[in-house]
Amino acid sequence: MGMNITALRIGFLKDMHNYILDMGDDFVYDIWIRDGIPDEPDEEIFEFIASDDDEWREICELFGKLVEEN
């Protein structure tokens, strides 16, 4: 996978994470950090998820479910 795609994905992951934080819903946030991106993620976590197609897909699906339900 090209670096450009990974860099784009990292940006999207950070945006998704910030969106969940900004929702201010503790229930949604608890699910997000349990099943998605851990609490206070660092660059390594974002890079790992962004560079793994399965991890990327799972995070995107989770994000979609969490924002759709709320």
N, C-alpha and C positions, 0 to 999 in steps of 0.2 A: 504494500500500500504506500502510495506516495506521501511525502511529508506534508504536502499541501492539504490533502484530505485529513490527515491526522490533526494538523493545526486547526482546520475548520471544525472538526469534531470537538476538539478541546474547547474552542470558543463556545460551541453550542452547549456542551456539558456545563460549563461555568454559567452560562445564561439560564439553563434549566435549573441548576442548583440554586442560583440567586432567586429565580422565580418562586421556587418552593419556599425558600426562606421568607420572601416578601409576602407570601400568602398569609403567614402568621397563624397557620392552622397546625397546632401541635400534633394532632392525630395524623395528618398528612405527612408532616415532617418526620415523625417517628417511623412511618412506613418507608419513607424515602431513605433515611439513614440506615435502616435495617436491611432493606432489599435493594437499594440503589447505591448512591454515593454516600460513603461514610461521613460522619460529622467531622467538620474542619478538614476537608481533603487537601492534600498537597499536590504539587505538579505531577509527581510520580503516579498518583492514583488517577488523575485525569488522563495522563498519557497512556497508562495501561488500558483503561476502558476505551479510549479513543482508537487505540491500535488493534483492538481485538473485535472482530466483526460480531461475534456472538454476544460479548459483553455490551457493545454499543447498541445492538438491537434490543437487548433486554432492558437497558436503561431507557431507551426511547419508548418502548412499550409501557413500561412502568410510569414514566412521566405522562404519557397520554392518558392512561387510566386515572391517575391521581388528579389531573386537572379537569378531566371530563366529569368526574364524579362530584366536583366541588365548584 
